[in-house]
Amino acid sequence: MATVSGGTDLRGRSAPDRRAWLALALLQAGALATVLVAAPFPLFDLERHAVPKELALHLAGAGAAALCLAQARRLSLSLADALLALFLLLTALSALFATNHWLAVRSLGITVSGVLVFWAARALRQAGLARHLLLTLAAGVVIAAVTALLQAYGVESSLFAERRAPGGAFGNRNFMAHFVALGLPVLLLATLESRRRREAWLPVAGAAILGAALVLSRSRAAWLGAIAAFSILAVEGLWFGYLWRDAISRRRVLMFSLALGVGGVLALVVPNTLEWRSDSPYLDSLKDVANYKEGSGAGRLVQYANTLRMTADHPLFGVGPGNWAVAYPRYTTPGDPAFDPNDFIPTNPWPSSDWVASLAERGSLATLALLGVAGALVIGAWRRWRMAPETTEGTESLTLILIVAIVAVVGSFDAVLLLPAPTFFVWAAVGLLARAPRRPVLELELGRHRAGRLVAAVVAAGVVFSARNASQLGSMMAYGERGRVADMERAAAIDPGNYRIRMLLGYAWRNRGRCDRARPHAEQARRLFPDHPAPKQLLAACRRR
């Protein structure tokens, strides 16, 4: 993509200019904000963690991309870039046909901003600033694990969610664990590429923290992702590769692995405040890693089968980004644990798999384009690793392969690229680690006016997506904690597409005997989720009155 540079340094290399440094600062701030920010509104459950992180993703992605484009005069598109652009186009077309456009715009925004982060990170790599952002990403992963450990060992905060401890600043132990698993390769890279021995001890200490957080999370998807990454590392990096033959690399890999294991063991033996219902919770989770005959494993298979029927009915463009929950009630089957007809929000916001979600929501064409992006990046990285394993470029290429492997595994069992923090991390890391091909698929010359139009489009997209999240945050603030109907009405006016608030308002007015006030909210809720039972039941109850 675009190159951000200024003059040249004493060695004749392109030197980053002020815009590059500003773009770097924005992405660094976004990397930390998507980990830490949350809102203290317990009623809104996961939304109070997701919405502020989405806002940080949009601001950082659009801002950094606009800065990178501002002075660009040429765009060089690789095969991965072209497939990404196709993926965005198909996702946008899918959003046009969605039933619930509030959800579609929100989900589309996460995807668009993630790709903008990728392209901005690529530009910063060409400007020579990759190391700065990679170290920030590594620090963000360690901070995420620290927040989880703080919660596990008794620290209380209004930003933590008690029901899904130890989720730390993520509000959910599985989301935290997925993020931490994704960060393992970047932390390993920081260990291998440390210039001095004493510098390597910092990421090694971080590995111990990550190991403890992963064990305490009991997240089987994260465990499987970490196992997949270390299996590839053992075969490709140590057995066939260079890392075992080089004494320094071998020692550092062993140090990192040992620290990860020590952290996990300490987590098992040091008493914590987590309240598991089992006497041997970690052993139970380990035994059930591959259990698909009962429990959540069996439930996932039922959900996947039902969702694939949804895909068969909407093969080209899906049901729309973020609209899986809107359509799923039409495809649920008796005994489906993913659907609770007695809850006014009967499903999760997304299915338990990125890849199933992509097929159902965006269609087969968009999913093939996304898989093509992953394939192009991995094949290119594997070639670079095999050609020059002793170089920094080779080690970075191996790191990219490990990250994509973790995304593939964890995304098979839960949401990853549907959420803001892992979306930011994955696209930023991959953008920094991927190398532009020597022969681009397409090169576009940009005049000042064309570059200006691109910058305006990026800024406009950032404004639209950020405004959506700002309205959601404003609605949460207006709703408050007292449950007053006047506050609820104000919240619904700020965020008209909020199904939860519409239903709570409908119930509140019905309980006051004011079906004339309850009915409009129930009707709006039914328009947002036409197949959810609760709005229909509320309207029927009001008609009986």
Secondary structure, DSSP 8 states (H G I E B T S, - for coil): ------SB-TTS-B---HHHHHHHHHHHHHHHHHHH-----GGGTTHHHHHHHHHHHHHHHHHHHHHHHHT--EEEE-HHHHHHHHHHHHHHHHHHT-S-HHHHHHHHHHHHHHHHHHHHHHHHHHTT-HHHHHHHHHHHHHHHHHHHHHHHTT---TTS-STT-S-GGGSSHHHHHHHHHHHHHHHHHHHHT-SSHHHHHHHHHHHHHHHHHHHHHT-HHHHHHHHHHHHHIIIIIIISSSTTTSHHHHHHHHHHHHHHHHHHHHHHHS------SSSSHHHHHHHTTT--SSHHHHHHHHHHHHHHHHHHHSTTTTT-TT-HHHHGGGT--TT-TT--TTSSS-S-SS-S-HHHHHHHHHHHHHHHHHHHHHHHHHHHHHHHHHH-TTSHHHHHHHHHHHHHHHHHHHTTTS-STTSHHHHHHHHHHHHHH----SS-SEEEE--HHHHHHHHHHHHHHHHHHHHHHHHHHHHHHHHTTT--HHHHHHHHHH-TT-HHHHHHHHHHHHHTT-HHHHHHHHHHHHHHSTT-HHHHHHHHHHHH-
